[in-house]
Amino acid sequence: MKNKKTHKIAYAGLMAALCYVGYAVFPAISATGTKVHIGNAFVVLGALLLGGWYGGLAGAIGLSLADILGGYVESSPRTFICKLLIGLIVGLIAHKFAHLSDDGIKKSYVIKWTIFATLGGLLFNCIFEPSLKYVWYTLLTPNAEKAQSAINALMAITTYATLVNALINSVIAIIIYLALRGPLKKASII
């Protein structure tokens, strides 16, 4: 049991590194201040492969570190919360509702629930992230300008950049997971 936990922690570390790289490869910032990157794809992938806690923590650590090293230290606590929740939601849908870790599941079932879990986590983020930002700048660290910016993003369903980012990350995560699921199950890694 201890060996399995050690392996999961090592894989979570790998996923955290991939989250960081996914952020560092595409560090573009849209006109609305939304970061466009593929780091969230690896948060989702981690949750699909390792479960919600390990995948969420990997994403939270990897992308918070990316914020800190990228000069966005003030957003790293919000990033940690959002990415952890993405992982928990994806893991909940994929493993608690759909039981994707079970053996003998039809491929069509795996594809359907992988899509549901991925979209569930990333669409949640599209709404939750600007909501958290609004609460953050309204109650925790009052800043009227940033609070207004957050509410504007929320009212526009976080603008095209966040939705496009979620869609791109969804496609990447789904493709990679479906490609890796069989071989990793065969090797008893997941």
N, C-alpha and C positions, 0 to 999 in steps of 0.2 A: 504494500500500500504506500509506504514511504517513497519507494522508487517511482511509482506512478505520479505522485505529487511533485517530486523533483523534476520529472520529465515535463509535466504541465507548466511548471514555473519556467523551465528553460525555453519551452515553446512560446510561452507568454512573453519572455524577454525578446525572442526573435520577432514576434508580432509587434512589440513596442518599437523595435528598431525599424521594421518595415513601415509602421505608421509614420515615424519620423522621416524616413526616406521619401515616403509618399507625399509628405508635406513639403519637404525640401526640394523635390524635383519640380513642383509647380507652385512656386510661392507668389503667384499673381494675386493682386488685390483688385477687386472690382471697384467701380465708381461709388458703390454703396458701402464700401469698407468690408465686404464679404471676402474672406480668404477662399480662393479657388485652388483646390489641391485634391489629390487622390488618397490622402491619409485615412479618410473615413472608410474607404474600401477595405483597408486592412483591419480596422476596428470590427467591421462586420465579418470579415473572414475569420478573425480571431474568435469571435463569438460563435460562429458556425462550427469551427473546428474544435475549440476548447471549451465552449460553454460561455454563458453570459458573464460570469464573474471574471474569469481569466481573460477573456477577450475584451471585456469592458475596461478592466484595469490596465491591460496592455495598451489599449488605445488612449486611455486617460493619461498614462505615464508618458507614452511616446509623443503624443500631440501636445501635452503640456510642456514637455521638454523642448519641443519644436517652437512653441510660443516663446519660451524663455530665451532660447538661443537665437531666435529670429527677431528679438527686440520687442516682443509683445508681452512682457512680463505681467502687465496689469490684467490681461485677459486669460492668463494661465489657470487661475482657479475656476473660472467659468468653463473653460475648455475641459478641465478635469471632470467636472460634474456632467457636462453634456456627453462626453465620449463614454464615460462610465455608464450612463443611462442608455446610450445607443446599444452598447454591448449587452446590457441586462435585458433590454426589450427584444433584441434579436435572439438572444439565448432563450428567453422565455417562450417566444413563439416557436423557434426551431426545435427546442429540446423538451420543453414541458408540454406544449400543446401538440406539436407534430411528431415528437419522438424521432427526430431524424438520426439519432445515434443508434437506433435499433437496427438489427440485421434483417435482411429479407424484404426490404421496402422496395416497391416498384419505383423505377426511375422517374416516371411521370409525377408520382407523389412527391418525391424528393425535389424535383424541379419546381413544382407548384409551391411547396412550403418554403423552399429557399427564397423564392421571389417574394412571398408574403412576409417572411421574417425580415428580409433585407429592406423592402419598402417600408415596412412598419417602423423599423428603427430609424431609417434616414428621413422619412416624412415626419416622424415625431420630432426629430432634430430641427427640421425646417420651422416648426412652430415654437418648440421649447427654447431654442437658443436665443432668438430675439426677445422672447418673453422673459427669460432669465436676465438678459442684458437690461431690459427695461426695469425690472425689479431691482437689479443690482445698482443701477444708476439713479433710481428713485429713492430707495430705502437704505441700502447699505453704504454706498459711497455717493451721496447726492451730486449729480451733475446734470443740470437741466438740458444742456445741449446734447449730451450723449443719450439721455433718456428719450428725448424727442427723436433722435436718430433711430433708436431701437424701436420705438413705436411706429415710426414711418416704415421701417423694414417689415415689422409684423403686419401692418395694415396692407402691405403690398404682397403678402404671403412670402415675405423675405426676398422678394425680387427674383428676377430671372436667374441671377448668378447662383443663388442658393439652390434653387430648384434644378438648374442644369447640373450643378455640382453633385446634388443628391442622385440625379439620374445617372450620371457618368460613374459615380462611385458604386451605385447599385449594379450596373452592368458589369463592371470590373470584378466586383466581389462575387457575383453569381457565376460568372464564367470561370474564375479561378477555383472557387469552391467545387463546382461540378467537375472540373478537371482533376482536382486533387482528392476528392472524397473517396473514390474507389481504390486508388493505389494506397492511400493512407490507412484505410480500413483493412485492406489486405495485409499491410505491414504491421497491423495492430497499433498504429500510432494514435488513431482516434477511435 
